[in-house]
Amino acid sequence: FGESYDYPVELSTIKASKTARIVIDNPRGNTRIVGADIDEIRVNGRKSIRAMGKDEADKANTQSKVQMSAAGDVITVYGNQDRADGPRVSTDLELSVPRGASIETRGRYGDVEISDVNGEVGINSDNAGVRLQNLGGRVKIDTRKSDILRATGIRGDVELKGRGRDIELEDIAGMVTINGSYSGETSLRKLASGVRFQSSMT
């Protein structure tokens, strides 16, 4: 019901150490993260709000402002969609982060794309397609549903857990562990340290 209204997520920044731990809490919406030679976190994007009218959508936009907070080396980015009273809010975030940072993402629905980060990466989602490229640390992905889990150029271990469809892993230096139910095609290429695969069928 209602109509869809789009709003920009204005660029905001916060200082961060080169090895900061960054937590992204974005319940609904896509998240794209790129590592760069910077000493801050930059966040912008777009927000889609389904509401019965423009006034209701404007109010929901104000209630669901994207926020960042710092506690030592831990920086948390909040999507705040659940603060909107009534309308359904989805926020697509784009982040530039220090290349040496570690990343943790949490969400219920929305794809995750991460590239050029050297710290550990953890992804926890109810429903997400995941695409990872050129990462230096350990990767851990836990999904309840996914259309694809793709990772290329990973120098650490890769651990996949949960449920989904396709898996594509290529050029992985660390150990690969797959534990879950994946119903699509599994493609594994150029793995340097071996694979452990366990599912409900094997």
MIBA-845554 format. One line per field, with one value per residue (C-alpha): x negated, y, z; residue in one letter; residue number from 1. Coordinates in Angstrom, 3 decimals. Layout:
east <- X | ...
north <- Y | ...
up <- Z | ...
code <- A | ...
pos <- NUM | ...
end
This chain:
east <- 0.000 | -1.028 | -3.668 | -7.462 | -9.366 | -13.140 | -15.467 | -19.246 | -21.408 | -23.638 | -27.383 | -28.630 | -32.126 | -33.760 | -37.450 | -38.711 | -42.016 | -43.580 | -42.739 | -39.304 | -36.535 | -33.455 | -30.005 | -27.173 | -23.665 | -21.476 | -18.316 | -16.819 | -18.808 | -22.010 | -25.445 | -28.523 | -31.915 | -35.198 | -38.573 | -40.781 | -43.873 | -41.917 | -41.679 | -37.919 | -34.656 | -32.448 | -28.796 | -26.151 | -23.471 | -19.754 | -16.643 | -13.335 | -10.200 | -6.811 | -4.056 | -0.467 | -1.505 | -4.405 | -3.932 | -4.065 | -7.190 | -8.890 | -8.257 | -9.640 | -12.724 | -13.397 | -12.854 | -15.226 | -18.333 | -21.549 | -23.843 | -27.447 | -28.908 | -32.439 | -33.589 | -37.357 | -38.382 | -34.863 | -32.700 | -29.027 | -26.800 | -23.052 | -20.438 | -17.664 | -14.875 | -12.934 | -12.553 | -10.064 | -6.526 | -4.494 | -6.104 | -8.537 | -12.041 | -14.901 | -18.346 | -21.114 | -24.424 | -27.789 | -30.829 | -34.471 | -36.616 | -40.315 | -41.900 | -43.147 | -39.731 | -37.779 | -34.119 | -31.021 | -27.619 | -24.201 | -20.941 | -17.629 | -17.303 | -19.737 | -22.873 | -26.406 | -29.400 | -32.876 | -36.220 | -39.813 | -39.743 | -42.603 | -40.999 | -38.584 | -35.101 | -31.971 | -28.527 | -25.351 | -22.056 | -18.639 | -18.588 | -21.541 | -23.528 | -27.217 | -30.024 | -33.567 | -36.752 | -40.397 | -40.214 | -43.264 | -41.793 | -39.552 | -36.006 | -32.989 | -29.514 | -26.348 | -23.128 | -19.678 | -18.962 | -21.059 | -20.969 | -24.754 | -27.885 | -30.823 | -34.382 | -37.528 | -41.047 | -40.809 | -44.111 | -42.628 | -40.403 | -36.821 | -33.976 | -30.422 | -27.549 | -23.775 | -21.514 | -21.499 | -21.857 | -25.016 | -28.582 | -31.478 | -34.943 | -38.121 | -41.722 | -41.479 | -44.795 | -43.374 | -41.348 | -37.769 | -35.030 | -31.445 | -28.828 | -25.179 | -22.524 | -23.242 | -20.894 | -22.458 | -25.790 | -29.004 | -32.107 | -35.539 | -38.681 | -42.316 | -42.155 | -45.580 | -44.875 | -42.104 | -38.376 | -36.139 | -32.533 | -29.678 | -25.929 | -22.684 | -23.253 | -26.996
north <- 0.000 | 3.625 | 5.150 | 5.051 | 8.258 | 8.611 | 10.718 | 11.245 | 10.197 | 13.242 | 12.651 | 12.419 | 11.650 | 10.591 | 10.230 | 6.665 | 4.937 | 3.034 | -0.280 | 0.663 | -1.898 | -0.749 | -2.150 | -1.478 | -2.072 | -1.694 | -3.829 | -3.151 | -2.064 | -2.722 | -1.929 | -1.217 | -0.733 | 0.215 | 0.503 | 3.510 | 5.292 | 7.592 | 8.206 | 8.654 | 6.929 | 8.506 | 7.486 | 8.472 | 6.769 | 6.782 | 6.009 | 4.640 | 5.077 | 3.555 | 5.637 | 6.755 | 10.354 | 12.797 | 14.198 | 10.723 | 9.909 | 13.166 | 12.357 | 8.832 | 10.228 | 12.500 | 9.638 | 7.288 | 9.454 | 7.492 | 7.954 | 7.150 | 6.759 | 6.093 | 4.139 | 3.935 | 2.239 | 0.866 | 2.927 | 1.937 | 3.042 | 2.819 | 2.714 | 3.390 | 2.224 | 0.718 | 4.154 | 5.160 | 4.797 | 3.056 | 3.455 | 0.883 | 2.338 | 0.862 | 2.489 | 1.794 | 2.816 | 3.501 | 3.697 | 4.566 | 3.262 | 3.011 | 0.155 | -1.541 | -1.582 | -4.641 | -4.816 | -6.321 | -5.981 | -6.907 | -6.890 | -8.565 | -7.860 | -6.344 | -7.225 | -6.648 | -5.707 | -5.189 | -4.602 | -3.515 | -3.992 | -5.691 | -6.431 | -9.216 | -9.212 | -10.628 | -10.643 | -11.704 | -11.433 | -13.043 | -12.523 | -11.160 | -11.679 | -11.197 | -10.090 | -9.725 | -8.788 | -8.190 | -8.675 | -9.239 | -10.824 | -13.638 | -13.717 | -15.169 | -15.155 | -16.335 | -16.078 | -17.602 | -17.052 | -15.826 | -15.949 | -15.858 | -15.804 | -14.684 | -14.042 | -13.477 | -12.498 | -13.306 | -13.668 | -14.983 | -17.942 | -18.037 | -19.542 | -19.852 | -20.893 | -21.064 | -21.425 | -20.138 | -20.956 | -20.364 | -20.209 | -18.841 | -18.790 | -18.038 | -17.191 | -17.908 | -18.113 | -19.337 | -22.367 | -22.611 | -23.977 | -24.438 | -25.626 | -25.323 | -25.973 | -24.473 | -25.598 | -23.963 | -24.322 | -24.419 | -23.273 | -23.412 | -22.338 | -21.610 | -22.509 | -22.624 | -24.218 | -26.770 | -27.061 | -28.493 | -28.963 | -30.151 | -29.979 | -31.713 | -33.993 | -34.722
up <- 0.000 | -0.445 | -2.675 | -2.676 | -1.837 | -2.275 | -0.115 | -0.239 | 2.696 | 3.023 | 3.239 | 6.826 | 8.146 | 11.376 | 12.231 | 12.536 | 13.133 | 10.258 | 11.999 | 13.330 | 13.856 | 11.956 | 12.721 | 10.255 | 11.600 | 8.497 | 8.914 | 5.466 | 2.442 | 0.534 | 1.960 | -0.167 | 1.535 | -0.145 | 1.581 | 0.813 | 2.121 | 4.461 | 8.224 | 8.417 | 7.560 | 4.911 | 4.642 | 2.124 | 0.058 | -0.689 | 1.296 | 0.000 | 2.107 | 1.312 | 2.884 | 2.304 | 1.652 | 1.390 | 4.908 | 6.416 | 4.364 | 5.395 | 9.048 | 8.635 | 6.905 | 9.887 | 12.346 | 10.507 | 10.150 | 9.608 | 12.621 | 13.539 | 17.012 | 18.271 | 21.325 | 21.230 | 17.981 | 17.389 | 15.030 | 14.676 | 11.796 | 12.461 | 9.700 | 12.258 | 9.927 | 12.840 | 14.428 | 11.728 | 13.038 | 10.349 | 6.892 | 5.557 | 5.249 | 3.210 | 3.158 | 0.638 | 2.217 | 0.587 | 2.862 | 2.331 | 5.195 | 6.118 | 4.198 | 7.388 | 9.089 | 10.220 | 9.179 | 10.764 | 9.075 | 10.486 | 8.569 | 7.876 | 4.144 | 1.654 | -0.312 | 0.976 | -1.192 | 0.309 | -1.434 | -0.715 | 3.072 | 4.937 | 8.317 | 9.284 | 7.748 | 9.385 | 7.741 | 9.524 | 7.650 | 7.330 | 3.551 | 1.578 | -1.553 | -0.695 | -3.011 | -1.665 | -3.500 | -2.560 | 1.206 | 3.408 | 6.547 | 7.721 | 6.312 | 8.133 | 6.518 | 8.299 | 6.250 | 6.695 | 2.964 | 0.024 | -3.750 | -4.076 | -1.928 | -4.090 | -2.876 | -4.962 | -3.950 | -0.214 | 1.656 | 4.922 | 5.844 | 4.535 | 6.584 | 5.205 | 7.437 | 7.061 | 4.027 | 0.474 | -3.196 | -5.237 | -3.903 | -5.967 | -4.376 | -6.324 | -5.435 | -1.694 | 0.192 | 3.512 | 4.541 | 3.227 | 5.514 | 4.255 | 6.750 | 5.792 | 3.177 | -0.251 | -3.015 | -6.077 | -7.856 | -5.833 | -7.736 | -6.059 | -7.935 | -7.031 | -3.335 | -1.703 | 1.675 | 1.261 | 1.852 | 4.532 | 3.317 | 5.490 | 4.818 | 5.698 | 2.674 | 3.041
code <- F | G | E | S | Y | D | Y | P | V | E | L | S | T | I | K | A | S | K | T | A | R | I | V | I | D | N | P | R | G | N | T | R | I | V | G | A | D | I | D | E | I | R | V | N | G | R | K | S | I | R | A | M | G | K | D | E | A | D | K | A | N | T | Q | S | K | V | Q | M | S | A | A | G | D | V | I | T | V | Y | G | N | Q | D | R | A | D | G | P | R | V | S | T | D | L | E | L | S | V | P | R | G | A | S | I | E | T | R | G | R | Y | G | D | V | E | I | S | D | V | N | G | E | V | G | I | N | S | D | N | A | G | V | R | L | Q | N | L | G | G | R | V | K | I | D | T | R | K | S | D | I | L | R | A | T | G | I | R | G | D | V | E | L | K | G | R | G | R | D | I | E | L | E | D | I | A | G | M | V | T | I | N | G | S | Y | S | G | E | T | S | L | R | K | L | A | S | G | V | R | F | Q | S | S | M | T
pos <- 1 | 2 | 3 | 4 | 5 | 6 | 7 | 8 | 9 | 10 | 11 | 12 | 13 | 14 | 15 | 16 | 17 | 18 | 19 | 20 | 21 | 22 | 23 | 24 | 25 | 26 | 27 | 28 | 29 | 30 | 31 | 32 | 33 | 34 | 35 | 36 | 37 | 38 | 39 | 40 | 41 | 42 | 43 | 44 | 45 | 46 | 47 | 48 | 49 | 50 | 51 | 52 | 53 | 54 | 55 | 56 | 57 | 58 | 59 | 60 | 61 | 62 | 63 | 64 | 65 | 66 | 67 | 68 | 69 | 70 | 71 | 72 | 73 | 74 | 75 | 76 | 77 | 78 | 79 | 80 | 81 | 82 | 83 | 84 | 85 | 86 | 87 | 88 | 89 | 90 | 91 | 92 | 93 | 94 | 95 | 96 | 97 | 98 | 99 | 100 | 101 | 102 | 103 | 104 | 105 | 106 | 107 | 108 | 109 | 110 | 111 | 112 | 113 | 114 | 115 | 116 | 117 | 118 | 119 | 120 | 121 | 122 | 123 | 124 | 125 | 126 | 127 | 128 | 129 | 130 | 131 | 132 | 133 | 134 | 135 | 136 | 137 | 138 | 139 | 140 | 141 | 142 | 143 | 144 | 145 | 146 | 147 | 148 | 149 | 150 | 151 | 152 | 153 | 154 | 155 | 156 | 157 | 158 | 159 | 160 | 161 | 162 | 163 | 164 | 165 | 166 | 167 | 168 | 169 | 170 | 171 | 172 | 173 | 174 | 175 | 176 | 177 | 178 | 179 | 180 | 181 | 182 | 183 | 184 | 185 | 186 | 187 | 188 | 189 | 190 | 191 | 192 | 193 | 194 | 195 | 196 | 197 | 198 | 199 | 200 | 201 | 202
end
